[in-house]
């Protein structure tokens, strides 16, 4: 299905069946010609160079639409978010491992600072 747009400042087109009721539409420059305009009128407007072809027939290659572009951006953002989440999880695991090592080192240090308990029956020096 071909898509046309207005080249002239204003283009008047008739929408509807050629042998039934028609509705006149005013199309301004750069606007898309509405569906339902009879092919004879399209040919006439093309010949007068009042409209131009924007999109070819269905056989032409599909063009990237804004929705496709947004979909690609969303997929990239999701991928980056997943990668960031994986990095954050790995960093949390490393931090937890470092905390465990620090706690073990503090425990060892506390044991080294604490004097061993005295054996029962020994006297303490000084107090009589």
C-alpha positions in Angstrom: 0.0 0.0 0.0 1.5 3.3 -1.1 1.6 6.3 1.1 1.5 9.8 -0.3 2.1 13.2 1.3 1.1 16.7 0.2 3.8 18.8 -1.5 1.6 21.8 -2.2 0.6 24.2 0.5 -3.0 22.9 0.4 -4.5 19.9 -1.4 -8.2 19.1 -1.6 -9.0 15.4 -1.9 -12.2 13.4 -2.0 -12.5 10.4 0.3 -15.0 7.7 -0.4 -16.4 5.6 -3.2 -16.3 7.2 -6.6 -20.0 6.4 -7.3 -21.2 7.0 -3.7 -21.0 9.7 -1.1 -17.7 11.4 -0.9 -16.2 13.7 1.8 -13.8 16.5 0.9 -10.6 16.7 3.0 -8.1 19.5 3.0 -4.5 18.3 3.4 -1.8 20.7 4.3 1.9 20.5 3.0 3.8 17.6 4.6 0.6 15.8 5.8 -0.2 12.3 4.7 -3.0 11.8 2.2 -5.8 9.9 3.9 -6.8 6.3 2.9 -9.9 6.0 0.7 -8.9 8.5 -2.0 -9.7 7.0 -5.4 -6.7 6.0 -7.5 -7.6 8.2 -10.5 -7.5 11.2 -8.2 -4.1 10.1 -6.8 -2.7 9.8 -10.4 -4.1 13.2 -11.3 -2.5 14.8 -8.2 0.8 13.1 -8.9 0.8 14.3 -12.5 0.2 17.9 -11.2 3.0 17.4 -8.6 0.7 18.3 -5.8 1.5 15.1 -3.9 4.5 12.8 -3.7 5.1 9.1 -3.0 6.5 8.6 0.6 6.3 4.9 0.9 6.3 2.4 -2.0 4.3 -0.8 -2.4 4.2 -3.7 0.0 7.0 -5.3 -1.9 9.5 -2.7 -0.8 11.8 -3.3 2.1 10.2 -2.4 5.5 11.5 0.8 7.0 12.5 1.0 10.6 9.7 2.7 12.5 9.9 4.7 15.7 8.5 1.7 17.6 11.3 -0.5 16.3 13.9 2.0 17.4 12.3 2.3 20.8 12.2 -1.4 21.1 15.9 -1.7 20.4 16.7 1.0 22.9 14.6 -0.8 25.5 16.4 -4.1 24.8 19.8 -2.4 25.2 18.7 -0.7 28.5 17.4 -4.1 29.9 20.7 -5.8 28.9 22.7 -3.0 30.6 20.6 -3.2 33.7 21.1 -7.0 33.9 24.8 -6.6 33.5 24.9 -3.9 36.2 22.8 -6.2 38.5 25.2 -9.1 37.9 28.2 -6.8 38.7 26.5 -5.5 41.9 25.7 -9.1 43.0 29.4 -10.1 42.5 30.5 -7.0 44.4 28.2 -7.8 47.3 29.5 -11.4 47.4 33.1 -10.1 47.5 32.2 -7.6 50.2 30.5 -10.4 52.3 33.7 -12.5 51.9 35.9 -9.6 52.9 33.6 -9.0 56.0 33.9 -12.6 57.0 37.7 -12.5 56.7 37.8 -9.3 58.7 35.6 -10.8 61.4 37.9 -13.9 61.6 41.0 -11.7 61.8 39.4 -9.7 64.6 38.6 -12.9 66.5 42.2 -14.1 66.2 43.5 -10.7 67.3 41.1 -10.7 70.3 42.3 -14.2 71.3 45.9 -13.0 71.1 45.3 -10.0 73.4 43.4 -12.0 76.0 45.8 -13.6 78.5 45.2 -17.2 79.1 43.3 -18.1 82.3 45.4 -18.9 85.4 45.5 -22.4 86.7 43.5 -22.9 89.9 45.4 -22.8 93.2 48.0 -20.3 92.1 48.4 -17.1 94.0 48.2 -13.8 92.5 51.1 -11.5 93.3 50.7 -8.3 95.2 47.6 -8.6 97.4 48.1 -10.2 100.9 
